[in-house]
Amino acid sequence: MKKIRIGLVGAGFAARYHVACLRKVYGVQVELAGVFSLRPASRRRFGAEHGLAVFDDLEAMIEWRG
């Protein structure tokens, strides 16, 4: 099965919607790499609520190979 890794930029309403939808994708294994947001409190809360890694900058999330 094919696998894709997705990182979320932003931790608001749209990010919650995307997480819910991406967890329902079939036919491709989706790995949610983590979340980055300009607001530290928002990204930490979102990561904790959804069990995602939290990144302090976009470059770190892009380079992550987890």
N, C-alpha and C positions, 0 to 999 in steps of 0.2 A: 504494500500500500504506500502511495506517495505521502510525503510528510512536508508540511510547510510550517515555518516559524513566524509568528506575528508578534510585533511589539506595539503596544498602545501608546499613543502620544496624546495626553490629556486624560483627565480623570473625572469628567463630568457625566452628564446624562448620556451623551452619545457613546462614551466608553462603556457604560453599563449595558447599553443596548447591544453594542458589538460583542461584548463578552458573552452575553446570553445567546446571541445568534451563532457565534463561532463555536460554542460548545455543542451545538446541534448539527454541525456540518457532518455529512456522511460521504464516504467514498474517498476522503483524504484525511489523513491524521493531522490535526491542527494542534500545534504547540504554542501556547501563549507564553512568550518569552518574558514578558514583564510590562511594567508601566513606567512612563516618565511624564511628569507634569512640571510646569514652572513653579507651582506652589508645593513646597515640601510637605505640608500637612495633608493636602489633598492626595498626593501620590502615596504617602504612607498609609493613609486610611483606606484608599482604594485597594492597594496591594494586600493589606490585611483582610479586608472584606472578601476578596476574590482569590486569595491564596496565590498571589503573583509576586514575583521578584520586583523590587523597587529600585529604580536607577536615578541617580542624582543628576545625570546629564545624558543627553540624547546619544552622544558618541559612545558612551559606555554601554548603552543598551544595544546599539548597532554592532559593536565589536564582541559582545558577549557570545560565548559559544556553548554555554551551559550544557 
